[in-house]
Amino acid sequence: MPLAPANQSQLIRSSQKDEYYQTFLRNSANEAFQTIAGSKRWLDWRKEIELLSDIIYYGLTTFSGYQTLGEEYVSIIQVDPTKRQIPSRARRGLFILCNALLPYLLDKVLVSLENELEGGQESRTGISRRQAASGQWSLEYCLRRWTERTVGLLSEPQRRACLPAVFVLRQGLTLLHRLHVALFYISGSFYHLSRRVAGIRYLRVMGLNSDDGTIRSSYRLLGFVSLLQLLLTLCLQLNNFRQRQRARQEWKLYRNLSPQRTQSSSPRAASCILCLEERRHSTSTPCGHLFCWECITEWCNTKAECPLCREKFQPHRLVYLRNYS
């Protein structure tokens, strides 16, 4: 039976199915780690747990030479650029590194650089608790030490010039991903940048489909619409760049308020239940419980509920208490 290239709909359904099982594996790993180590350590290591879960998922499927659950669901197989054999182990390993490890490292490096360029000594004071909790041998601690040494070599004008560059780079990565998806809709070759880098293509094993031409034409039209939307988004981001910079400066003014203003006569009332340390930048949930701003926002990134009473709420309903005592 001849094998034909997989179309856009098959690749998208396969990716959605893989993301479903990856999310299930991440949630299970997060719940197990939180139960064993506690909420504080889970907040410090949750991204690493998700990274390990993704590596395990693709290690047991793609790297081992088997179909992923998504590929099996739509009956497609991976092939190398010759389309005559499955990808080599080196190509499969390169795909896993680019798909899981590289985005994690890029995010860590860019966030660390932006925090160091933006806050300097004040930023280092605000995150000293996390460094102590993560340990001197954690990746976050090593990256922070490297950024401190690197940024320390720059003058103040150079720091001001590098900060917008880091912000533009972070936004550029998002725009690059959207551009790649639009090109995928048009060409139908690679749905992920990691597979394009590794040169991994897909063939379907169900034979020819009479509707294949119609499907590709529909997605090609969607690709051109996506390119137009991307162009409009880029124009809007360029127009709003100055407003973003001004908002960041205003946020830095009240983010680094003196912790003495939030001290209370009762040590128990001034402690955060998540980090178990002195509460800084007190923030109230809709149910009235108080936490550190950084602790509760990180918690809400994963679970939109109060850590104490489990009341559901949206993160935008958090109230930052300025000049609270």
Secondary structure as UniProt FT lines:
FT   STRAND          4..5
FT   HELIX           8..37
FT   HELIX           39..60
FT   TURN            61..65
FT   HELIX           69..74
FT   STRAND          76..79
FT   TURN            81..82
FT   HELIX           89..96
FT   HELIX           97..101
FT   HELIX           102..119
FT   HELIX           121..126
FT   HELIX           128..134
FT   TURN            136..137
FT   HELIX           139..152
FT   HELIX           156..187
FT   HELIX           193..198
FT   STRAND          201..204
FT   TURN            210..211
FT   HELIX           212..239
FT   HELIX           241..255
FT   HELIX           259..262
FT   TURN            267..270
FT   TURN            273..275
FT   STRAND          282..284
FT   TURN            286..287
FT   STRAND          290..292
FT   HELIX           293..302
FT   TURN            307..309
FT   HELIX           315..317
FT   STRAND          319..320
FT   TURN            322..323
//
